[in-house]
Amino acid sequence: MSRLGPFGHLFAAFVFLASSTLSYAAERDATCSQDSVETDPTSVIAPCTNLLTQPGLSDAQRSDALFIRGQGYHRSKTLDHAGKDYDAALRLKPDNDAIYPERADVAFREGELDQGMALLRQALALNPKNARALQMVANYLSDQGRLNDAIRYASMALDADPNEAHALLIRSETYKRKHQFDLALRDADALAAMPPDRINRQGYLDMYGVKRDFHIMALQNRADIYAEIGNDELAERDLNAAVEYKRSGESLAARGDYLMDRPGQEQAALQDLEEATTLDAGLVRAFYLKGLLLVQLQRYGNAFDAFDRAVAIDPQYDFALRMRALMYRELGQTDLAVRDLEHAMAMSPRVVSMTMRTLRQAGYWNTSEIPNGLTPQLQDAIRACMIDKHCN
């Protein structure tokens, strides 16, 4: 499991199935096209905007242009504009089942899970073989722990479209969670075999809405399976292949994550993670991993800097906030350590569970009860733990 914790892929999957065709007006401005949005998302925004100002467009033509522009906004993290364009496109062409999953993805990313699921149901009512909608349902079910149902929906998506890369990824990861490694590897092999230019047209957005390289994700997924079954040679082969394919923050962070747990490879891992954070100053995972490795190396001041950067990128990153608290403790700043840990606990049940277990093991909490909120007794226990460097 990733050190990022049990993040699901509900907010990561992002693929466009539509093959929109515009009228003569679009042909005059061919960059407002589905092909363009799949290769250079931001390039469609201006030409689609210009197209929409032209008189004489039919409702279908206007809907298509809005849908394409919405995808451009969507892939460039402008979710409010994307949602408005999708809504306008649906009002003009409510029978276009391709629009509903994209609008659902915006809803999910904005925390509107019920709305997202309702939109997926509408898509599947219009077209039961909408592969995009089916794989998004699979994502949702996987996040809910309904693994067999997730596999069933991912399989339905692949029956509808054998090249649906996100469905392959979901099913591979779900098989891995069920320890069905042969099946997980079968899907991972199919995913990694997809040509990079083709798989990347499907678009992989991470949990922050940043477009990532899907081929790197495919290689990392297979490497994770190899590592899980103890085949370190093949795991490292895939991670090296990812770096050779594209030396980026993503590929270097993936290899650094793997190497940091290999005895004698700490410096190689640190080199990868240092380069990853240099190449991609917004890659929160790389900063968090670098911080963990620097803790292993007892370089607490540098580790603090890495966790501090991770929190600056994502203030809701509970594990990074918890680790920054521990670094404040190492640096003798008890009040700041307490503040960070209390903040992490207030927003994260998993940090609460982890912290209560730590407090019990250290002797600062003597019951199995988890208090409802930060009671004075719990605050005293947290402070005691943030003074005691052995309270881990």
N, C-alpha and C positions, 0 to 999 in steps of 0.2 A: 504493500500500500504506500502511496506517495506520502512524503513527510508533510505535505500540505493538508493532511487530514482527509476525512471522508467526503471530499467534495464530489458531488455527483456530476454527471455530464449533461444534466438537464439544461445548464446555461452555457454549455460549450458547443453543442451541435448546431451547425448552420449551413444549409445547402439549398440552392435554388433549383427547382425542377422546371420552372416555366420556360418555355421557348417563345417569348412574346414576339409577335409580328406587328409592326406598325404600318400605317398606310403610306401613301406618297409623301406625306409631310415628314414622317420618320426617315424615309429613304433620302430626303434632302439633308438630313442631319443624322447620319448612320451611327454616330457615337452614342446616341440615346438608344442603346440596344442591349439585349440580354448578353450578347457576346462580350460587349465592353464592360458590363458590370461584373462579369466573372473574371476578367483579366485585370481591370484597373477601376475599382469601384468609384472612386471620387471623380473619375473623368466623365461620368454620365450626368452629374448633377447640373452643371451649367447648360449643356445642350438640351437636356430634358426640360429644364426651366424655360429655355428659349422656345422650345417646341410648344409648350403649354400656353404660351402667349399668342400663338398663331390662331387666327379665326378659322372657322369651318371644320374643326375637328369633331368627329362623331364621339358619342359617349364611349364606345369601345376603344377608339384611338386615344382618347384622353385618359381612360383607365389604364391602358397599357403604359403610357408615358409616366403616369403617377406611380405605377407599380415598379417600373425600372428605377425611377428616381428614388423611391422609397428604399429599394435595395442598396442603392449607392449611399444613402444616408446611413442605412443599417450597418453596412460593412465598414463605415468610417466613424462609428460610435456616436452618431447623432440620433439617438433613439426617439426623441420627441418629434423631430421632423419626419422620421421614418414612419412612426405610428400614424401621424396625420395623413401622410400620403397613402398609406395602406387603407386607412378608413375611407378616404375620398375615392380611392380606386374601387373599393368594395361597393360603395353606394352606387357607382356607375355600372359596375359589372358584378353583381352579387353571385353569379353562377360560376365565377372563375375560382375553382378550388385551389389553385396554386397560391393565391394571395393569402388565404387563411392561415397556413402554417407560419408564414413570415410574420404576420401580425401576431400570431400566438407567441413566437419567439420574443418579440418586443415585450409582450405582456409578461412572460416569464422573467425576463431580465429586469423588469420593473417591479417584480414581486407579486404580480397579479396571477396567481396560479389557477384560480377558478376560471378567470376569464380566458387564460391560455388554453385550458382543457376544453372549455366550451367552443372555442374557435377550432380546435382540432376535431371535435365531434362534427362541427358544421362541414369541415373539409371532407371528412370521411363519409358523411351523408351524401354529399355531392359526388364523391368518387371514392369508393371503398378501397381502391388500389393506389391511392395517393401515397407514394413511398415516403415522401418527406414527412407527412403527417403520421404515418405508421411508425417511423423510426423515432419521432419525437414522443409518441406514446410509450414506446419501448424505453426511452430515457427516463420518463416519469416513473414508470413501473420499477425500473432498476433502482432509482433513488428511494423508492418506497420499500425496497427489500423484496419485492415480488419478482424473484429472479426467473422463475419458470415462465411467468406471463411476459416478462421483458424479452426473453428469448423467443417466445411465440410471436410477438409483434415485430421484433427485428427480422425474424424469418419471413413474415408476411411482407415486410418492406422489401426484402431481397428477392422474394418471388415476383413482386411487382417490378423491381429494377435491380438486377444482379450487380450493377455497378454502384449501388448506393453505399458510399464509403462509410458514412456515419453508422449505418446499420451494421456493417461488418465490425466496426470498432466496438459498438455497444455489445454485440453478441460475443465477440472475442473476450472482452473484459468480464462479461457476465459468466461465461464459461469458466474463466480463470477464478472468479469468486466462488464458483461451485467445485473447484478443483478438478474440472474436466479439461485437463491440459491438452490432450490430443485435439479436442474440438476447438479449444481456444487457439492453438497453433495453426489449425487449418484456416480459420478466419484471418489470423494475423498474417499468414503467408499470402493469402489472397489480397489483403490490404497493402502489404509492402510491395507486392508485385505490380500494383497499379502505377503507370508512368506518372512521374511527379507533375508534369504539366496538366495531366487529366485530373488527377485527384485534387490538385490545388484549385481547379476551377469550381469545385464543390464548396470550397471555403470553410475553413475551420476557425471559429471565433472562440477564444478562451473565455473563462468566467468573467473577465473584465471587458469583454467585447472587442478585444484586440485580435486582428486577423493573424493567425499563425500558419506556419508551413505544415500542411497536412502530411506530406511525405515523412517529415521528421517525426511527427506524432505516430505514424504507422511503424517506423523503425523502433521508436521508444517502446511502443506497446509490445512488440514482439520481444524486445530485449527484456522487458519486465517479466514476461512469461518464462523466458529462458532462465532468468535469475531465480525465479520462484521454484523451478524444478532442479536448480543446482547446476545448470549448464553455463558456467561462467564464460567459457570460451566463446560460445555463440552470442551470449548477451553482449560481451565486449565488442565482438565483430560488428554487430548491428549498430552500436553506439559510435564506433569508429567510422562506420559507413555514413552515419548521419552527419558527422563533422566533416568528412571528406566531401560529401554532397554539398553542404552549405555550412561554412564556419560562421555560426551565428550564436546569439545569446541562447536561443532555444536548444541547439544541438550541444553546445558546450555545457550548459546547465544539466542536461540529461546525462552526459558522460561524467561530469563532476559528481552528480548525485550517486551514481553507481560506484565510482572509484573511492569515494570517501569512506566506504565501509570495507574496503579491501586493505588488509594489513600491508603496510609499506607503501601505499599509494596515496597517502595524505597530501604530499606536496604536489603530485600530479593533479589531484582533485582540486587543490587550492588554485593551481595555475589555471585550470579550466574555468573555475568559478570567478576568479578575478577577471579573466578575459570576457566571460559572459556578462558580468555587470558593467564592464567598460563598453561593450558593443551595444548593450541594451539597458539603458539607465532606468527603464520602466519595468523591467522584468522582476517582479516582486519575488517570485520563487527563487531566482538565482541569489538574491540578497539574503533571503532566509536560509538557504542551504549553506551559503558562505558563512553566515553567522554560526550555524551549528558546527561546522568544521572548525572554525576558529575557537569555539568553546572547547572542542576536543583537544586542540593544540594549546589550550590555556592562555590564549591571547584575548583576554576579556575586554580590553579597551577597543580592539579592532572588531571583536564580535558585537559589542554594543553599537558601534557605528553601522554595522551591517543590518542589525535588527531595527535600529532607528530609521534607516533608509526604507526598510520594508514597511514599517508602520507609516512613514510619510507617504508612501505610494498608496497604501491601503490601510486607512485608520481602523477599519473593522477586522483586520487580520488578527484574530484572537491568539493564535500560537506565537506569532511574532511579538505581540504585546506582552504575553507571558514571559517569553525569553528576554525581552528587554528589561522586564522587572527583575529577573534573576541577575542580569548584568549590572543593573543599578545596585543590587545587593553586593555583588563582587566589588564594586567600586565604592562601597561604603555610604551610599545615598539611600538610606532606609525609607525616608518619606516618599521619594519618587518610586522606589520599588513597590511600596504598598499601594500607591496610587495606581500604577500600571496593572498590578495583579487584581486589584478590586475592580478596575474598569474591565479587564478581560473576563472576569467572572460574571460581571453584571450583564454582559452581552453574549456569553457563550456557555451553554450547558455542558459542553465537553470539557471546558476549562474548570468549571465547578466540580465535575466528577473527578478530574485529575487532581485538583488541589485538595479536595476533601480526603482523597486516598493518601496524598502526601502528608497532610496534617495528622492523620491517624497514625501513619507509620512513624512519624517524628515524635508522637506523644503529645501533640498540641490539641488534639480533638479526640475525646474518649468515648464517643457514642457513635452508633451507626446512623443517627439522625442527620439529615441535611437541612439546615435551617432555611426558613422562608425569607430570603434576603440577607443583606449584610447586617446581622445583628451585632450588638456590642461584643458579645462573646466571640463571634467569628472574626470580627475585626481585630480583636486582641490576639487570636490564634494566628491570623495572617501576619500581623506585625512581628510576632515571635518568630515565625518562619522566615520572614525577610531579614531578620537579624542573624539567624542561625544558618551558616553556609552549608551545613550538612543536611538541611531540610530540603530534600529534592525528591 
